[in-house]
Amino acid sequence: MRRALLLVLALGILAGGAVLWITRPARVDPADYAALTGDPERGRAVFDAAGCASCHLPAGTPEGAAAEGGDAPVLAGGQRFASDFGTFVAPNITPDPEAGIGHWSLADLASALTRGTDRAGRHLYPALPYASYVHATPQDIADLYEYLMTLPPDPTPNQPSEVRFPFSIRAGLGVWKMLNLKDSWAVPGDLPPEAARGRYLAEALGHCAECHTPRDALGGLDRDRWLSGVPGPDGRGGVPNITPGALDWSEAEIAEYLSSGFTPDYDSAGGEMAKVVSNFAKLPEADRLAVAAYLKTVPAIE
């Protein structure tokens, strides 16, 4: 019996070690980014589409607030985001070399955004929506990197997130990534060019599903209920279903909402959606129409 127990224990340790090895933090290949030249002007559009300011501006700072000496945002972080797993705190992503990402390379940023791995080689919590950003193109990431490096540095230190055990064990995030970090589109297939552009903006940069899609017990997006809405925790309100099974707006009406925040019934966007509208209003009209065209291709859920 003792030998059998020792054998089971040894096999368990080997199996656990194998899982940890398979799910260890992964990084991008720097060679895939070495030849890229980023453009900060294009990077500003990527920044707006991805909604970076919405999370990384300090709490209470209007997104249009001017930085000292210019109109560039100061992304010093500090906003707190409560979840079922604990409270996540947005980090400083200014070019400050100590508190921010001033020492990060382009490959470091790409690893964080598409692999969920930081510069130190640690798993990042999926409060950073890398399960969506995994679809971002290397060129867009290169452009974003160049734009971020033009922004004002800020020495505000990062605050640790308050994540409950056992979710505080970062090694377990490798298993989460294995289950949820997918390079396939939620709406697959060859879409017309306009809808394909909208898919890229909605599923990748805009990460619409992160709010509009229900999650499973481990916090992964339920692709069978893609964009079907999430009820409020108190049973009132919530994030709406934006599939064709519930959203009957025309493409022009959807594009107008993403520009002005006004619905066809003259209601207006509020809460976090007001920030999304503020970001998408800065994009070309063609991009807003592309998102509208994509939403019409999403499987309808009543």
C-alpha positions as CSV (number, residue, x, y, z in Angstrom):
1,M,0.0,0.0,0.0
2,R,2.8,2.4,0.9
3,R,4.6,1.8,-2.4
4,A,1.3,2.3,-4.3
5,L,0.7,5.6,-2.5
6,L,4.3,6.7,-3.3
7,L,3.8,5.8,-7.0
8,V,0.5,7.8,-7.1
9,L,2.2,10.8,-5.5
10,A,5.1,10.6,-7.9
11,L,2.8,10.3,-10.9
12,G,0.8,13.3,-9.6
13,I,4.0,15.4,-9.3
14,L,5.1,14.4,-12.8
15,A,1.7,15.2,-14.2
16,G,1.6,18.6,-12.4
17,G,5.1,19.4,-13.6
18,A,4.1,18.5,-17.2
19,V,1.1,20.8,-17.1
20,L,3.2,23.6,-15.7
21,W,5.7,23.1,-18.5
22,I,3.1,23.0,-21.2
23,T,1.3,26.1,-19.9
24,R,4.4,28.1,-19.0
25,P,4.4,31.8,-20.0
26,A,4.9,32.2,-23.8
27,R,6.4,35.2,-25.7
28,V,6.3,36.3,-29.3
29,D,9.3,35.7,-31.5
30,P,11.2,39.0,-31.6
31,A,12.2,38.2,-35.2
32,D,8.5,38.6,-36.2
33,Y,8.7,42.3,-35.1
34,A,12.3,43.2,-35.9
35,A,11.7,44.5,-39.4
36,L,8.6,46.5,-38.5
37,T,8.6,50.3,-38.4
38,G,5.8,51.8,-36.4
39,D,4.0,55.0,-37.2
40,P,2.7,57.0,-34.1
41,E,-0.1,58.6,-36.1
42,R,-1.5,55.2,-37.1
43,G,-0.8,54.1,-33.6
44,R,-3.1,56.8,-32.2
45,A,-6.0,55.2,-34.2
46,V,-5.1,51.8,-32.8
47,F,-5.0,53.3,-29.3
48,D,-8.5,54.8,-29.8
49,A,-10.0,51.6,-31.2
50,A,-8.5,49.5,-28.4
51,G,-9.8,51.9,-25.7
52,C,-6.5,52.0,-23.8
53,A,-7.3,55.4,-22.2
54,S,-10.6,54.0,-20.7
55,C,-8.7,51.7,-18.4
56,H,-5.2,53.3,-18.0
57,L,-6.1,56.9,-17.2
58,P,-6.1,57.6,-13.4
59,A,-9.5,57.2,-11.8
60,G,-11.6,60.3,-12.2
61,T,-9.6,61.7,-15.1
62,P,-11.7,62.8,-18.1
63,E,-10.4,61.0,-21.2
64,G,-10.0,64.3,-23.0
65,A,-8.0,65.8,-20.1
66,A,-4.9,67.6,-21.3
67,A,-1.5,66.7,-20.0
68,E,0.9,69.4,-18.9
69,G,2.3,71.0,-22.1
70,G,0.0,69.2,-24.5
71,D,-3.1,67.2,-25.1
72,A,-1.5,63.7,-24.7
73,P,-3.1,61.4,-22.2
74,V,-1.1,60.5,-19.1
75,L,-1.7,56.7,-18.7
76,A,-0.5,56.4,-15.0
77,G,-3.1,53.7,-14.2
78,G,-4.7,53.1,-10.8
79,Q,-8.3,52.4,-11.8
80,R,-9.8,49.5,-9.9
81,F,-11.9,46.9,-11.6
82,A,-13.9,44.5,-9.3
83,S,-14.7,41.0,-10.5
84,D,-15.8,37.6,-9.1
85,F,-12.1,36.8,-8.7
86,G,-10.9,39.9,-6.9
87,T,-10.1,43.5,-7.8
88,F,-7.7,44.3,-10.6
89,V,-5.8,47.6,-10.7
90,A,-4.8,49.0,-14.1
91,P,-1.0,49.5,-14.3
92,N,1.0,52.5,-15.4
93,I,1.8,52.2,-19.1
94,T,3.5,55.6,-19.6
95,P,7.1,55.6,-21.0
96,D,8.5,56.1,-17.5
97,P,11.4,53.6,-17.3
98,E,10.8,52.6,-13.7
99,A,7.0,52.8,-13.1
100,G,5.8,52.4,-16.6
101,I,6.9,50.6,-19.8
102,G,9.8,52.8,-20.8
103,H,12.2,49.9,-20.8
104,W,9.9,47.6,-22.8
105,S,10.7,46.6,-26.4
106,L,8.1,46.2,-29.1
107,A,8.3,42.4,-28.6
108,D,7.7,42.9,-24.9
109,L,4.5,44.8,-25.7
110,A,3.4,42.3,-28.3
111,S,4.0,39.5,-25.8
112,A,1.8,41.2,-23.2
113,L,-1.0,42.0,-25.7
114,T,-1.1,38.7,-27.6
115,R,0.3,36.1,-25.2
116,G,-0.5,37.6,-21.8
117,T,3.1,37.5,-20.7
118,D,4.9,40.5,-19.2
119,R,8.5,41.7,-19.7
120,A,9.6,39.6,-16.6
121,G,8.1,36.5,-18.2
122,R,5.1,36.2,-15.8
123,H,1.5,35.4,-16.7
124,L,-0.7,38.5,-16.8
125,Y,-4.2,38.4,-15.5
126,P,-6.9,38.5,-18.3
127,A,-8.2,41.8,-17.0
128,L,-5.9,42.8,-19.9
129,P,-8.1,41.5,-22.7
130,Y,-5.3,39.5,-24.5
131,A,-7.8,36.8,-25.4
132,S,-9.1,39.5,-27.8
133,Y,-5.9,41.3,-28.6
134,V,-4.4,38.0,-29.7
135,H,-5.9,38.8,-33.1
136,A,-4.1,42.2,-33.4
137,T,-1.7,42.4,-36.3
138,P,2.0,42.9,-35.7
139,Q,1.9,46.2,-37.7
140,D,-0.9,47.6,-35.5
141,I,1.1,46.7,-32.4
142,A,4.2,48.3,-33.8
143,D,2.2,51.5,-34.5
144,L,0.7,51.4,-31.0
145,Y,4.1,51.0,-29.5
146,E,5.5,54.0,-31.2
147,Y,2.5,56.1,-30.2
148,L,2.7,55.0,-26.5
149,M,6.4,56.0,-26.5
150,T,5.4,59.6,-27.5
151,L,3.2,60.0,-24.4
152,P,4.2,61.8,-21.2
153,P,6.1,59.6,-18.7
154,D,4.7,59.5,-15.2
155,P,6.5,58.1,-12.1
156,T,3.3,57.0,-10.3
157,P,4.1,53.5,-8.9
158,N,1.9,50.5,-9.7
159,Q,-0.5,49.1,-7.1
160,P,-0.9,45.3,-6.7
161,S,-4.2,43.7,-7.7
162,E,-6.2,42.1,-5.0
163,V,-6.9,38.7,-6.3
164,R,-8.4,35.9,-4.1
165,F,-6.7,32.5,-3.6
166,P,-6.5,30.3,-5.6
167,F,-6.8,32.7,-8.5
168,S,-3.8,34.6,-7.1
169,I,-1.5,31.7,-8.1
170,R,-0.3,32.9,-11.5
171,A,0.8,29.5,-12.6
172,G,-2.8,28.6,-13.0
173,L,-3.3,31.2,-15.6
174,G,-1.4,29.0,-18.0
175,V,-4.3,26.5,-17.9
176,W,-6.7,29.4,-18.4
177,K,-4.8,30.5,-21.5
178,M,-4.8,27.0,-22.8
179,L,-8.6,27.0,-22.6
180,N,-9.3,30.5,-23.7
181,L,-6.4,32.1,-25.7
182,K,-7.6,31.1,-29.2
183,D,-6.4,32.5,-32.5
184,S,-9.7,31.6,-34.3
185,W,-12.4,34.2,-34.9
186,A,-15.6,33.8,-33.0
187,V,-17.5,34.6,-36.2
188,P,-15.4,32.4,-38.6
189,G,-15.3,32.3,-42.4
190,D,-14.6,34.6,-45.3
191,L,-16.6,37.8,-44.7
192,P,-17.0,40.6,-47.2
193,P,-14.2,43.2,-46.8
194,E,-16.2,45.7,-44.9
195,A,-17.6,43.1,-42.4
196,A,-14.1,41.6,-42.1
197,R,-12.7,45.0,-41.1
198,G,-15.6,45.2,-38.6
199,R,-14.7,41.8,-37.2
200,Y,-11.1,42.9,-36.6
201,L,-12.3,46.1,-34.9
202,A,-14.9,44.4,-32.8
203,E,-13.3,41.0,-31.9
204,A,-9.7,42.2,-31.7
205,L,-9.0,45.8,-31.0
206,G,-12.4,46.9,-29.6
207,H,-12.8,43.7,-27.6
208,C,-16.6,44.1,-27.6
209,A,-17.1,40.6,-26.3
210,E,-15.2,41.3,-23.1
211,C,-18.4,43.1,-21.9
212,H,-21.2,41.8,-24.1
213,T,-20.5,38.0,-23.9
214,P,-21.4,35.8,-20.9
215,R,-18.5,33.9,-19.2
216,D,-18.1,30.4,-17.9
217,A,-17.1,29.5,-14.3
218,L,-13.5,30.3,-15.0
219,G,-14.1,33.6,-16.6
220,G,-13.6,32.5,-20.2
221,L,-15.9,33.9,-22.9
222,D,-18.8,31.6,-23.9
223,R,-18.6,31.6,-27.7
224,D,-21.9,29.8,-28.0
225,R,-23.5,33.0,-26.6
226,W,-21.3,35.5,-28.4
227,L,-22.4,39.1,-27.8
228,S,-25.7,38.0,-26.3
229,G,-25.5,40.3,-23.3
230,V,-24.8,39.9,-19.6
231,P,-27.4,40.6,-16.9
232,G,-26.6,43.0,-14.0
233,P,-25.4,41.3,-10.8
234,D,-28.5,42.6,-9.0
235,G,-30.9,41.3,-11.6
236,R,-31.5,44.8,-12.9
237,G,-30.1,46.2,-16.1
238,G,-26.9,44.8,-17.5
239,V,-24.9,44.8,-20.8
240,P,-27.3,44.4,-23.7
241,N,-27.6,41.6,-26.3
242,I,-26.2,43.2,-29.6
243,T,-26.7,40.2,-31.9
244,P,-29.3,40.5,-34.6
245,G,-31.7,38.5,-32.4
246,A,-32.1,41.6,-30.1
247,L,-30.6,44.6,-31.8
248,D,-32.8,45.6,-34.7
249,W,-31.1,48.9,-35.6
250,S,-30.0,49.5,-39.2
251,E,-26.3,49.6,-40.0
252,A,-26.5,53.4,-40.3
253,E,-28.1,53.6,-36.9
254,I,-25.4,51.5,-35.3
255,A,-22.7,53.6,-36.9
256,E,-24.4,56.8,-35.7
257,Y,-24.6,55.4,-32.1
258,L,-20.9,54.7,-32.2
259,S,-20.3,58.3,-33.3
260,S,-22.8,60.4,-31.2
261,G,-23.9,58.0,-28.5
262,F,-27.6,58.5,-29.4
263,T,-29.9,55.6,-30.1
264,P,-32.6,55.7,-32.7
265,D,-35.1,56.4,-29.8
266,Y,-33.0,59.4,-28.7
267,D,-31.6,57.7,-25.6
268,S,-27.9,58.1,-25.0
269,A,-25.0,55.9,-24.1
270,G,-24.0,55.9,-20.4
271,G,-21.5,54.2,-18.1
272,E,-18.6,52.4,-19.7
273,M,-20.3,52.5,-23.1
274,A,-20.0,56.3,-23.2
275,K,-16.2,55.8,-23.1
276,V,-16.5,53.3,-26.0
277,V,-18.4,55.9,-28.0
278,S,-15.9,58.6,-27.2
279,N,-13.1,56.3,-28.6
280,F,-15.0,55.1,-31.7
281,A,-16.1,58.7,-32.5
282,K,-12.4,59.4,-33.3
283,L,-12.2,56.7,-35.9
284,P,-13.2,57.1,-39.6
285,E,-16.9,56.7,-40.4
286,A,-15.9,53.7,-42.6
287,D,-14.7,51.9,-39.4
288,R,-18.0,52.5,-37.6
289,L,-19.9,51.3,-40.6
290,A,-17.6,48.2,-40.7
291,V,-18.5,47.3,-37.1
292,A,-22.2,47.7,-38.0
293,A,-21.7,45.4,-41.0
294,Y,-20.0,42.8,-38.8
295,L,-22.7,42.9,-36.1
296,K,-25.2,41.9,-38.9
297,T,-23.1,38.7,-39.5
298,V,-23.1,37.6,-35.8
299,P,-25.4,34.5,-35.2
300,A,-28.7,35.8,-33.8
301,I,-29.5,35.0,-30.2
302,E,-33.0,35.9,-28.9
